[in-house]
Amino acid sequence: MATAVDVLVIGGGAVGINAAYRLAVRGLSVHVVDKGEVGMGSSYGNAGLVVPSHSIPLPAPGVMAQGLRWMFNQESPFYIKPRLDRQLASWLWKFRGACSRAQVERAMPVICELSMRSVGLFEELAALPGLEFDFEQCGILLSCPDQETMKEGEKEAAHLRHVGLEVDVLDGRQVAGLDVGVEVACVGGVYFHQDGHLSPYRFVSGLARKANEAGAELHPQTEVLGFDRRGGQLAAVRTTRGVFAPRQVVLATGSWTPGLAAALGLRLPIQPAKGYSITFARPSESPRLPIMLAGAKVAVTPMGDKLRFAGTLELAGMDFSINRRRVEAIMKAVPQQLPQLDPRGMQLEEIWRGLRPCTPDGLPFIGRARGRASPRNLVVAAGHAMIGLSLGPITGHLVSQVVLDEKPDVELAPLAVDRFA
């Protein structure tokens, strides 16, 4: 006997849980299935940043050339594991095409609007009784250790001011006067006022509880086995724990989305990008706000009683192995710019790795696919790269509007699911 539901959300990460919560509070019967535990994928170990400052998309002029220079350096911030992979080659070709000033200028206002709307929704969620996730909006400092990274920071600041963000360029003396909480060895920096940070697992697991209180049912350790179609729609979703008969399906499975989408006749160019984090018990001398280390591209984030170092982008396919050289590169980068934070004298809690779903143009897929072969009752929400947590609330809100056939608050054309068809 199939379980009849209004909406089946496939994926229990930041995006899927935000969608489930928004749909449940609107009165729909919602079930969430996840092949693992809710909030234990990329939503668990990421840097915990809410980042309007990350409005510049991953593909940009010069990125491809820089990536090629770093390609065979396993300690570089961006690493492509050499391999014969047709999908990776196709993705890289599309990525190369998106590394243009015109694409950056098209994408930046879109990401910025999504990010700023998400900030407002995070503030609303943080005010809910019983939902504690260490949310603070005290900005983020980009630390620039030399003149070369300082020039890049100044360029980034100019681009972000152009889309309306509040950004300060600081010299070394001004950085020292910020009351960061630790010494910062830099020639200067950039301060992004509207950014925030939180404890990601506390947020996703707490919001899952709120969704459950609103009526959503959660099914962890439940893997999708296949789909039954009827009359141009998904009639049933078969899983390891039974069959669901949903009126609508939301596909929010991050890096696993292309495989499931292919079973539905959709080609979604998403590449998994592995990232790492190292979490410590928070030392007595600790940053009071997140610090991004320019050059190394490492984030240092205070999270309640923990301190997390996170970074790297590794295109290595669906590979969950831990590359110790990548971990050591993060460990070495931190004390070079934050000399009071030496990992050798800190209490290690966990080394983590996870996969971030990256599209070639740096924009996520949100909405319905319009192709003839696509199920009419399918909504896709995937491809958020490194900002899935940051864009989770606005994505969940937009998904609820699409499911309910309401006019979305944000223009979804740039995020079209079939834009690469």
N, C-alpha and C positions, 0 to 999 in steps of 0.2 A: 504493500500500500504506500503510495507516494504521499509525502507531506506537502499540503497545499500552503503556499505562503504568498504574500504580496511581493516581497523582494528577497531574493537570495543574494547576499554579498559574498563573493569568493575572494578571500584575503582578509586576514585579521591584523594588518599592520596599521600604521598611522592613517593612511588614506581610507582603507576599508572601515576602520572603526569610527572615524569621523563621519563617513557616509551613513553607517548603521545608526549612529546616534541621531543624526539629523532626521533620518527617515522615521525612526521610532518615535521621536517626540512629535512628529507630525501625525501620528496615529496609525501608521502602517504596520502590518505584521512583518517583522524582519528576522531572518536567520542569517548568521555568519558562519561560514565554514573556513577552516584553515588547516593545511596539511601538518602544521606544527602547533605550537602554543601561541595564543594571542599575544601580539606585541613582542615576539621573540626573534623576529627577523632583523632587518635593518633598523627598525624602530627601537631596538633594544640598545645597541652599542654605538649609536652615532654621536656626533659632537654636541647634540642638544641645542643647536642654534636656531633662532628665529631671525631670518636674515633678509630684510629688504635690500641690504648692501650687496647681496648676491644676485642682483638684477641683470648683471652682464652675463649672457649665456656662455656656456662652456666653449662652443665653437666661435672663434673670433680671429681677426687677422693676426697672423704670427703664431697661433697656437699649433697648427699642423707642423710648421717648421721646428718649433721648440720640441714638440712631441717626438719628431724623428731624431733630433739630437739626443733626447733622453732615452730613446727606445731600448737600447741595449744596456742601460745602466739600471740595475735592480734596486738602487738606492734613490733613484730620482723620484720627484713628486708624481710624475706621470709616466707609467711604464706599460708598454704593449708586449705581452708575451708572444714571441715569434711562433707562429703556427700556421698551418694550411687550414683556412676556415672560410668558406665561401660567404657565409653571412657576415663575418667580420669584415671581409674585403668590401662587400656591398655597403656596409655601414660606414666604413672609413671613406669610401668614395662620396657618399652623401654628406658626411661630416666635412670633408674637404670643400664641397660646394657651399656649405653653410658658413665657412670661415671668411666672411666678407663684412665690410662695414655696413652695407645695406641691410644684411640679415640681422646684425647686432642692433641697428636702429629700429628695425621692425619688432624685434623680440623684447628689447629692454622695457618699453612702456607696458607690455603685457605682463611680464614677470613682476615688475614693480607694483602694478595695480593688484595683482593676485597677492603679493606679499603684504602690502599695506592693509588690505582687507583681512588677511589672515591675522595680522597683529591685533586688529580690533576684536576678532572672534576669540583669540587667545585670552584677551582681557575679560571677555564675557565668561568664558569657561572657567577662568581662574577664580571668578566670583561665585561659582556654584558651591553650595554647602557640601563639604565632604570631599571635594576634588582638590587635592593638594599635589602640586607637581613642581614646586620650587621655581615658579615663573618670576623672572625679573626683567624689566625693560630698562636696563642701565647702559645700553650701548655696547659696542665692541670696538676694541683698539686693534688696528693693523700696525704691527711693529715693523719698522724698516731698518735693517741693520747697516745698510750702506747707501751710497748716493744712487746707485743703479736701481735698487728696489724703491728708494724714495721717489725717483722720477716716475716709476711705474705707478706708485701709489697716488701721486698727484694727478696722473692721467685718469686713473680710475675714479678719483674724487670728482674730477670735472665731468666725466660721463654721467655719474650718478646724480650730481647736482642738476644736470640737464633734464632728468626725468622727475625732478622735484624732491629729492632726498636731502636731508640735512646732514652735511658732512663738513668736518673741520680738518684742515691740514695743519699738523703741529710740528714744531722743531723739537730737538731733544729736551730742551729746558721745559717746554710746555708739556711734553709727555711726562716728565718727572713730576710736574705739578698736578697731574690728573688724579693722584691718590689711587693708583692702580692696586696697591697692596704689596707689590714686590718690585724689586729693581728691574728695569728694562734697559738692556744694552742696545741702544739704537741711535741713529742719527736723527730720527724723527718718526712720525707715524701719521695715521689717518684715523679719525674717530667718527664712527657711524652712530649717530644719536638714536635712531629709531629701532636699532636691533635689540634683540633680547635673547634670553637663554632659559633653559629648563632641564629637568631630569626626564629624558625621553620615555623610559619604561614606566616611570610613575605616571606620566601623562597618558600614555596609551592604555595601560591596564586600568587606570582610574576612570578614563572615559568609557572603557568597555563595561565597567560596573554601572556607570550612569546609563549607558545604552540598555543594559540588562534590566535596570530598574524601570526604564521606560517601556519595557516589553520585548526588547530584542533577545533572541536566543542565540547563544554562542556554542559552536561545535568545534572544539580543538581536536587535533589529531584526526582530521576528516579530510581525506584526499579526493579530489574530483577524478573520476574514472572515465567519464564520457558524457555526451549530450544527446538528447533525442529532440529532433526537430519536427515540427508539424505546421504546415501552412505559413511558412516564412518566419516562424517564431521558435524560440526554445520552449519546448513543452515540458521537458524534464531534464534534471541534472542528476546523474548517477554518481554516488560517492561510496567510499569504503564504509560508511555508516548509514546507508539508506538512500532512497530516491526522494528528490524534492521536485515539486511541480510549482514553479514560481510564475507569477505574472510578469515580473521584471527580474533581470539578472544584472548585477554590477560586478564587473571584472576588475579587481584591484589587487593583482598578485605580483606587482613589482617586476623583478627580473624574470619571473616565471611566466609572465603574460604572453610572450610570443608563442610558446608551445601550446597553451590553451587556446589562444586566438586562432592559431593555425587549424585547429580542429573545428573551428567555426567558419573557416573560409577567409580569415583576415590575416594579412601580412603586416605585422607591426615591427618596424626596425628598432628594436631595443637591444642594447648590449649591456650585459652585467659588468659593472665596474667595481672591483673589490676595493674596499677600504679597511683600515685597521683603527682600533682604539686601544689604549692602555689606560686602565683605571686604577687609581691609588686611593688609599685613605687620605682625606684632605689634611695636609700638614698645617702647622700653626701659622707659618708664613705662606700665604696663598693669595692668588689674584682674587679681587672682589668682583671682577667682570671678565668676560672672555677676552683672550688675546689671540689674534691670528699672527703667525710668524711668517712674514713675507719671505719669499725665496724658498723656504722649506715647505710652505703651504701646509703648516700644521696648526691646528686649533687647540688652545688650552682653555678648558671650560670648568669653572667651579659648579658643582652640582650637590647642593646640600652638604653632606659630610664627606663627599667624594670630590676628586679632582681627576679630570679626564684629558688625555692627550689623544688627538685624532687626526688622521690625514691619509694621504696617498690616494692615487687613482690608478688602478691596475686593470687593464683590459686582458683578462686571462680566461674568459669563458666562465662556465659554471664550475669554477674551481674554488673549493673552500679550504685548500691547504694554507698553512701559515708559512709565509716566507720570512724567515727570521731576519734577513737583511733589511726587509722593509720595516719591520718592527724596530730594529736597531737604529735605522735612519731617523725615525721619529724620536726615539729616546735621546739620540745625540743632538738633535736640532734644538730641543727645549733649553738645556742649560747654556747653550751658546748665546741665546738672547735673553733668557731669564735665569741668571746665574744662581739664584737662590733655590731653584727647583732642579736638584740633581736626583734623577730617578734612583741612583744607587743608594741614597739615604732615605728613600720613601717606602712606605708599605704597599707593595703590589697587591691588588685585588683580582684583576682579570686582564688577560690579553684576548681581544675579540677581533673577529673579521666578519664582514658582511658584504652583500652585493647591492649596489645602487643601480637602478634601471635608467640607462641613458639613451635618449633619442639623438639622432644626428644633428638636429637644429637647436637643441637645448630647451625645447618646449615640451610639456607633457601632452598626453592624449587625454582629452576630457570630452565626453559626449557619446552620441550614437554614431555608429558607422552607417553611411548612406548607400553603400554598394548594394546591388541587387541580391548578391549572395549572402549579405549580412543579416542576421536575425534582427527583426524589428524591435524586439524587447530587450536588447542588449545595450548596456551602458558601459563604456570603458573609462577607467580612471587609473592611468599608469604612465610611467616614463618620467618621473619627477627628478631623476638624477640625485644629486646630493641635497636637494631641498624638499624632499617628500614630507619630512616632519614639519618644516616651516610652512609649507603650503597645504598641509593636511586639513585644517579647519575650513579654508575657503573651498578646497576641492570637495569636501563632504557636503558643504552647503550647495555648491553648484550641481553636484550629482542629485541631490534631493529635488532641486528644481527641474532637472531634466527628467527624472523619473515621474514627477507629477505634472509634466507637460506645461510647466510655467516658463515665462520668459526669464532666462538667466540674467543675473545682475551684472555679469561680465560677458562681453562678446566672445563667443566660443570659436569663431571661424579660424583664428590662428592656431587653435588647439585641436583642429578637426582630426578625427580618428583616421580618416582615409586620405590625409594630405600627401602621403607618399605612394598612394596606390598607382 
